[in-house]
Amino acid sequence: MTTRVVHVIPTMDLGGAEKQLCLLAENLPRDRFDVHVMLLTRDGPRSRRLRRAGIPVTLIGKRFKVDPSALFRLRKELVRLKPEIVHTWIFAANSFGRAAARLAKVPRIFASERCVDPWKTEAHFLIDRRLARFTEAITTNSTGVRDFYAAHGIDPNLFRIIPNGIESQDVSSSAVPVIDREEARRRLEVPDGHKLILAVGRLWPQKRYRDLIWSAELMATLRENITLVIIGDGPQRGELLRFRDAVTFPDRVRFVGDRNDVIQLLPHADLFWIGSEFEGQSNSLIEAMQAGLAVVASDIPGNRDLIRHDETGRLVQLGDTADFARQSLFLLDHPEERSRMGEAAKRRIAADFTVGAMVDRYAALYLGS
């Protein structure tokens, strides 16, 4: 007898929550769970892997922010499927999904908060608090997320902290061909002899890429052989390019857009940067640590859950661009320290952030054990 679980999420875009949902849905034991995924707003590239794995994906098609027809279409699908569990992810799906599950008389309702959300107004938190009354548990990946919502009136005892899982990446396998340092630099158009710093993520204000650009320029005024490469795309691209061109030069800070070869590129970087204002638990940071990179990161709860200062990386006060540059220059000047931190980071990810451990914890939650 399998337990039917329906996951509801706004989209299948290339985000961290979407990636974790896919890993969970694909790896829950099929002899114990019958998994379905519903997309509240639109489809996206990650749904291809769900369909390849034989997981049914249903698009509800919410057309605007408050679309009551989407609520009733979602309720209708839940009545049809009769799941024992509905698990919703991210605010829009947490709101519409939990309300629809309640209307459909689903016995057990879970939600998932993936990040601290300073953009939320009191109206958003009011919705969160009311929906929490009939939510069995709220999963998250970080103590920082739990504490953020507890400060806004959500019972902290509702939260279950389940760290993100990351797939083992074997760049020696035929599926992921090995490239050398020269090829990595050629792909990224980094000049010979330059130290390579990577940052990976969506181009939007949360990531504070202006801070990283300014830190790179501070470093480059002291040494001309440093290039920061930012991998990712998003709504701030044009603005950030203009800012870059106003304060520095393209050979010091390069934007290369979304790429599908990040796993091949990471081992050839000298440092990894993440300067975010808020995070839940950054998948790109986990991947960098898995690749054995020393990291310089903003000292925020999500990053603090991953990085142990001076052991697996360096933490810098949020927005302190001068210290970001200073810590990075120190690590570039001390390759033995970079290597020590990178190896410690790699061991930490291998020990604590596997897909298997993540899936086991969700399975135990669903089974009530």
N, C-alpha and C positions, 0 to 999 in steps of 0.2 A: 504494500500500500504506500503510494507516494504522497507527499504533501505538495499541493499546488501553491506556488508562490508567484505573484504578479508584481513586477517592479515597474514603477511609474517614474519617468524622468522627462524633463522638457524636450531634450533633443538628443541626438547621437553625434554631436559635434566632437572635435578633437580636444576635449577638456579632460581634466583629471578625474572628475566624478564619473564621467561617461566611461573612462578607461577602467576604473575600479568596478563599476557595475558589470562591464563586459567580462572581466576576469572572474568575478564572482559567479555570474550566470553560467559561464562556460565550464566552471570547475566544480560547482555543487554536484554531489554524486547523483547520477541519473536514476539510480535504483531507490533513492530516497526523496528526491525532489523533482517536481514537474514545473519548470520555470518558463514564464512568459514575460515579455517586456512590452510596455505601452509607452509610446512617445506622445507627450501631451501637445507639443507645438509643431515640430517638424522633424523630418528624418535627417540623417547625416552620415558621414563616412564610416563611423564605427559600427553602424548596424550591419554592414556587410559581414563582419566576422561573426556576429550573432547568428545571422541566417546560415552562414556556412556551417556553424556548429549545430544547426537544426533547432534553434530556439525561435519560436514564433515571435514576430515583431508586428505590433499593431499601431498604426498612426491615428491618433484622435483628431488632430488638426485644429487646435485652438487658434482662432483667427485674430483676436485682439486681447488686450490685457484682462478685461473682465468679460469673458465670453460664456454666458450661462449654457449655451447649447453644448459647449465642450464638456461641461460638468455632467450633463445628462447623457451624452454619448459615452463618456467614460463609465458612468454608472451602468448603462445598458451592457457594455462589454463585461463589466465585472459580474453582473447578474448572470450573463451567459456562461462565463468561465467558472463561476462558483469557487473562487480560491479560498483556501484556509487562511492565507496570509497575503496582505498587500503591504509592500515596502516602497515608500516614496522617497525621492531624492531632489533636493534643491527647492527653493521657496515656492515657485509656481506649482510644481508637482506636489510638494508637501501640502499646499493649500487645496488645490483642486482634487488631488488624489485621495487625501484623507477624508475630505467631505464626501466624495463619491463612494469611497469604501464604506463609510458610515451609512450612507443612504442604501447601499447594496447589502447591508447587514453582513459584511465580512467579519468573521469572528476575531481576527487578530490584525492589528494595524501598527506598522512601524514607520518611522520617518528617518531621514538621514540629513544631518547638517554637516557640510564639508568644509566650511570656512567661517571665520568671524566675518560679520556682515555690517560694517559701520554705516553703510548706505541706508539701512532700514530705518524707517520712521516709527514713532510710537504706534501708528496704525498697524504696521507690519507685525510688531511685537505683540499687539493685542490679538491678532489672528493666530500667531504662534502659540500664545498662552491658551487660547480657547481650544485650539485643536489638540494641544497636549493633554487635555482632560480625558480623551479617549484613545490616546496613543500608548501602546504597551511599552515601547522603548524607542529611544532616539539614538541611532548609531552615529558615531563621529570618529575621526582619525586623530584627534588631538585634545589634550587637556585644555589647551587654550580656547578651543571652540566651546567646550563644556562650560568653562568659567565665564566666557563672554555671555552665553545664553542664561546662565544662572544669575548673572548680574542684571538681566532683563526679565526676571521673574519666572523662568522655567526651572522646575525642580531638578537639581543636578543629579538626583538619584535615578532620573529617567534615562540618563545617558549611559551608553555602553561604548567604551573607547576601544576601537579595533583599528590598529595601524594599517596603513596601506600595504598592499602586497605588490611585489615587483617580479616580473618574469625573469628567470635566469637568462642572461644574455651571453651567448657563446660566439664571439666573433671569429672563432676558428672553424665554425660549422659552415657547410656549403651554402646554407640559407643566408648567412651574413658574411660575405667575403671579407677577409682581412685586407686593410689598406695600410700603407706605410705613412710615416709622418710627412714625407714629401707630397704624397697624393692628397692627404688631408689639407695641407696648405694650398695646394693647387686648386682644389675644389672651393676653398674659401677665399682664394685670391689674397693670401697673406704673404707678405714679402719674406724672402729667405732671411733667416737669422732673427726674425722677430719672435718674441715671446707671445704665445697665443692664450688669451683669456676668453672663455666662452660664457655666455648667458643664454638661457633658453626659456621662452615663455611668450604668452600672448602680449601684444603691444597695447597695453591699456594702463590707466593711472595707478592701479594697485601695485604694479611691478616697479614703479619709480625708476624708469630707465633714464630719466634726466640725471638722477644721482649717479648712475653708473657711467654715463657719458662724461660727466664732469670729473669723476674720479679717474677715468682713463686719460683725460686731458691733463690732469694734475701729474699723473705718472709720466706721461709723454713729454712734459716740459723738463723732466729730469733725465729721461732716457728716451731716445727716439725709436728704440727697437721693441715697442710694445703695441699689439693690436688687440682690441676688444671686438669680438664677433658676436652679434646678437642674432640668434636664430628664433624666428617666429614672425607672426603677422598679426594685424589687428587694427582697431579703429584709430590708434594714435600714430600710425606709421608716418603719414605726411608731416604731422607736427614734430615728431621726433627727428625726422630727417632734417627739417629746417633748423631745429635746435642744434643738432650735430654740426651742421654746416656753419652755424653762427659762432660756435665755440671751439671747434677743432677741425680736423681734416679726415677725409674718408679712409686714408690708410691707417688712421688711429682707431676709428670706430666704424665697423662695417655692419650693415644690415643685409642679411641674406635670405630673409623670408622663411616660410615653412619649408622643412626638408624632411626626407624620409631616411636619411643616412646618419642621423644624430648618434646612434649607437657606435657606428664606425668612427666618427669624428672625435667623440669624447676622450678616448685614451690618448689622443695626441695633443690635448690641451695642457697648458702648464698650470692653469688655475680655472676654477669655476666660480662665477659670481651670482648671487641672488640678493637683491636689495629691497625686496617687497615690503610694503607697508603692513600687509596682513596676509596670512596664508592659513589654510587648514594644515595640510601636509603636502608639500610640493613633490609631485612625481618627478619633475626634472631634477630636483635636488637629490632625490633618492637615486635616480639613474646616474648622476654624476658621482655620487659616493660609491655606487656599485662599480663604476669604472675605475675606482681608485684615485679619484682626483681630490686634491686639497681644495677646500671651499672657504671663501670669505663671504659671510652672509649677514644680513641685518638681524639684530638681536630682538626677535619677535617670538611669541609663543610657538607658532608652527615650526619655525626653524630651530628653536631651542629644543624641541622634542627630538630632533634628529642629530643636531650638532652638539657635541660636548666640547666646550671651548678649550682650545689648545691640545685637544686629543684627536678629534676627527675634523677639525677645522677651526676657523677663527670667527667670532661673533663681534659685530661692530654696532654701536648705537645707531638707531634708525636715522638716516639722513646725514650722518657724519661722513661726508665725502672725503675729507682729508684723512681721517683714520682708515677709511676703506683703502685709499691709495697707500697709506703707510704700512698697513698690515700686509697688503699684497706685495709691495716692494720687498719687505722682509722675507716673505716666503719665496719670492723669485730669486733672492740672493742666497737662500739657504735650501738647496735642493734636497738635502738630507731631511730637513724638517717637512718639506712637501711630501717626500716619499713616506715618511713615518705616519703623517696624518692621513694620507691617501690609503695606506694599507689598513690603518685602524678603521677608517670609514668603510672600506670594503668588507671587513670582518663584521662590523656592526650591521650592515644591511643583510649580509648572508645569515646572520644569527636571528634577527628580529623582524625582518620585513619580507618574508617569503609569501608567495601566493598561497601555498599550502596552509600556513599558519592563519592567514586571513580568512580563508574559506572555512577552515575548521571552527573558527570562532563564530562566524555567521551561522554555520550549520547548528552549532550548539545552542545559539540564541533561538533559532527557529524551532528547534526540537524541545526547547524549554529545559535544557540540561546545563 
